[in-house]
Amino acid sequence: MIRVDRFYVVYDSTTMEAVNPEYLSLTREKIEEYMKNHPMPEDPAYSKEELIEDLTKSSGFYCLPNDTKEETREYIAELLNALI
């Protein structure tokens, strides 16, 4: 099914290229270890499990639902900058 929707693209601010999770080489364990000391904020639009699945099992460009909280978007940027 084809849809048109709004979403946030996660991108590298230096190259202006969308982040492709397939090339980040992140593991579930590495993400969960980070989350022990830096808990993810609660967000009904995007869960911890969705984040882990997106970063470890997807390819293409990484995007977030349009209704993701700003706090969650900031958390994801911090997580990625710390882990890559």
Residue pairs with C-beta under 8 A, 6 or more apart in sequence:
5 66
6 66
7 63
7 64
7 65
7 66
8 63
8 64
8 65
8 66
8 68
8 73
9 18
9 61
9 62
9 63
10 18
10 19
10 61
10 62
10 63
10 64
10 76
10 77
10 80
11 17
11 18
11 19
12 19
18 61
18 62
18 63
19 61
19 62
19 80
20 59
20 60
20 61
20 62
21 54
21 55
21 56
21 57
21 58
21 59
21 62
22 58
22 59
22 60
24 55
24 80
24 83
24 84
26 55
26 56
26 83
26 84
27 56
28 52
28 56
30 83
31 51
31 52
31 55
31 56
31 79
31 83
32 52
34 79
34 82
34 83
35 48
35 79
38 75
38 78
38 79
38 82
40 48
40 51
40 72
40 75
40 79
41 69
41 71
41 72
41 75
43 68
43 69
43 71
43 72
45 65
45 67
45 68
45 69
45 72
46 64
46 65
46 68
46 72
51 76
51 79
54 62
55 62
64 72
64 73
64 76
